[in-house]
Structure formats: structure tokens, C-alpha cells
Amino acid sequence: MEFGLSEELLAMKQAARDFTEKEIVPYADKWDEEHYFPVDVVKKMGELGYYGCPIPEEYGGTDVGFLAQVLLTEEVGRGSSSVRVAFNTQCLGTALSILRHGTEEQKKKWIPGLISGEKIGCFAITEANAGSDVVAMKSTAKPDGDGFILNGSKTWISYASRADVAVTYAYHDREKGTKGLSAFILDMHSDGVTTADLDKVGTRSSPTSEIFFEDVKLPGDALLGKLGDGVKICFGSLNQTRLCCAAGGVGLAQACLDAAVQYCNEREQFGKPVGKFQMNQEQIAVMAADIEAARLLTYRAAWQKDQGQLGNTLEMSYAKYYAGEAATRCAHTAMKILGAYGYSTEYPLARYYRDAVLYEIVEGTSNIHKMIIGMDQLGYRKANR
Ligand code: GRA
């Protein structure tokens, strides 16, 4: 077993931390308050090669692997959960799916622009009545000549209203059940595609939208993979995007610990820094151990992917479940330590607290991940297949 990060990975992590401290942290509260989407920062991260870690160089990636992607995501997530989403919209939920299932033409057409940040992406799975129950989606893509006619809607789609391209899912044939679900690469500027932004408790500088499809003409080359590959592509993709959420949860939890440690050392009560009180020490210790556990589970899942195990659903569920819950636990504990200063909107902890809850909801709720783990442990259904 090898737990150390290489010099190269450590340098990448540090560079991402420096970038986040300089370009994101000073502005993140204001962006959040104003519901402002910092598109220039998202694009700049593309120029820096942040999104291309698992993508070969011939398509504009850096080919340095999933663990590298996790380290960058964690550091950006430490500054802003809203900007963190870009790792999914530009790469893990879009470019990576196209890389794994697309034709050479599709790869050349879409991947470089997503990785460079020139084009904003999104991945659209969820519908009003199909959240945890993905295959209950109702959108249809009826075969029509060489192409398809897309109808239906999606909801809770990150970056959709700013996106140039979406990887989306719809039934080409409902009669065939799950074999009738297909994946598509949708040009978001197509006629018949409209979006409406939704408001949220947190991650307010990450636009989240409904998408409506009204008789959208999809050309034949919009089909990703083969007809009926939708379930395989969708769950295969979720197993990669969950890595980004786990890493984001670790980053946010670390930001909470950082805020709590700083406060414990600066704030004095009863004649000494509040960190000298054992109850605060206990809370700091529990947070630190929680974060280490979440981080190791997340790094392990990334490492497995770097060994070629992209179908590591079980280990991915451990990481996503644990990191999501660690994020909310740490946000809550930090809030108790900072007291009124935590509750004040003057400090970023209030934003971390609002953002943290999301990590238990997106990319499979904590309950879904516990179900996947529980069924595997009980021998009812293997998670890794
Ligand atoms: O037997 P079949 O051929 O009909 O196939 C079924 C099943 O085998 C079919 O899906 C297959 N399947 C899988 N295939 C490959 C299920 N899981 C996998 C897998 N891991 N790999 C339908 O299955 P079903 O009977 O309807 O459901 P189920 O198998 O009992 O449970 C599926 C489950 C609940 C685990 C699944 O639907 C799930 O994971 N739901 C959670 C959905 C989710 O994660 N949504 C995230 C939305 S995207 C998002 O949050 C964006 C965030 C952006 C950001 O912040 O980064």
C-alpha cells in the first residue's frame, strides 16, 4: 500500500490551492449573494488544464489521472462548492462519457472545447418525477429519419442555462423498458431547447435550471453509444461524477475545519484562546479524523479508477456517502465553535453551512448510497458489475 502523493501530485494540489486562494476565495461570498456565475473563472480553470486530468492529450486533456482530478476538485471545493461543479460539467459528466462511448468524430467535435472551458457543458439526467429513480424519466427521443425528435424536460441541472452542450438521456422506445433508454449529445443552442433557473438555499453562484425540450431535432450523430445504451452510459457516468462530489465534500469539510482552527486560536474568552478548552479540542479532533476518513475513501476510489476500475460503484458509494455526511457534520460543528460569528453572513462559514447539505443530496442521496452498500453487504445485489 502506498499512501503518499507523488511530488507532481503535491505540486498540482498546491497550485490549485494557490489559485483558489487568489481567484475564488476573496469573491465567493459576493458571487453567492448576487447569484453570480463566475464564468471567467470557470473558463480560466479550463485554460489551466484543470478539467482534463483523465482525458488523453490528443483531445486536449493532460492524462494525469483521476487522483489528480480529485486533488484539484478538493482544493477548488475548499473555496467554492459552486465553482467545484465545473469539474463535472466540463469533464466527468460530459467529456469523459463522450471519450468512453463516442465516435472519433464526436470526440473531436466536443471534448477539446469542454476541457479548455471554451464551451460550457452540463449533464441532464434528473426529471421532476425521476430523481433517485433514474429510469422513471419520461423524456423521449423518437427516431425520425436519420435523427430523433426530443421532447420532455429535465430539472436540477447544474450550469444548464449557460451550457453550450449537454449529455442527456431519453427513451427512444418506451416499450423496451430500460433497453429503450439512449444517451444523446445535445447542442443546447438547438431550436426547441429552453431553460429556466431555479433558486436554492446554497451553491447560489452555480446556476441550476430546468430544461424544456419541445420537438427538438437531434441529428443522427447526436446519439452517444448505441441505441439502448442509455442505462449503461448513465450509471457508468454517475460513477465518475460521484467522485467530484466526494472530493467537493472533502474540500468543504476542510474549509470548515480551517475556519474553526483559526477561530479557536484567535478568539479569547475567560482569558485564553478558546482552543485551549477541551470541548473545542474534542470537536476539532473529531472533525479532523472525519475529514481524513472521507479523504482516504475518496482518494482510494480515484486510485482504483486510475487502475482501470471505472465500475467501482461500491467504493464510490462509500466515498460519496461518507464525504457528503462528513461535510454536513463539519459545517455543523464549525458553526457550534464559531457561535454567532458562524451564523453571521459576514464570514464564509454561513455559506459552507448552506452548501454542505447539497453533498448529501446530489449524485445519489445518502440513502441511495446506503442502499447500494447495504444490498451489496447482504448479498442481494453486487454493487460492482
Ligand atoms: O436490469 P436492467 O437492465 O433493467 O438494468 C437496471 C439496473 O441493473 C437498471 O439500471 C441498472 N443499474 C446499473 N447498471 C450499471 C442500476 N445501477 C447500475 C450500475 N451501477 N451500473 C434500472 O435499475 P432499477 O431497477 O430501476 O434501479 P435499481 O438498480 O434498483 O437502483 C438504481 C439506483 C437507485 C441505485 C440508481 O437509480 C441510482 O443510483 N439513483 C441515484 C440517481 C443519481 O445519482 N442521480 C444523480 C443525478 S446528477 C446530479 O446530482 C448532478 C450533480 C451535479 C454536481 O453537483 O456535481
Residues whose N, C-alpha, C, O or C-beta is under 5 A from the ligand:
A	BS01	GRA	V85 N88 I125 T126 G131 S132 D133 V134 V135 S158 T178 V231 F235 L238 T313 V362 E363 G364 I368 A383
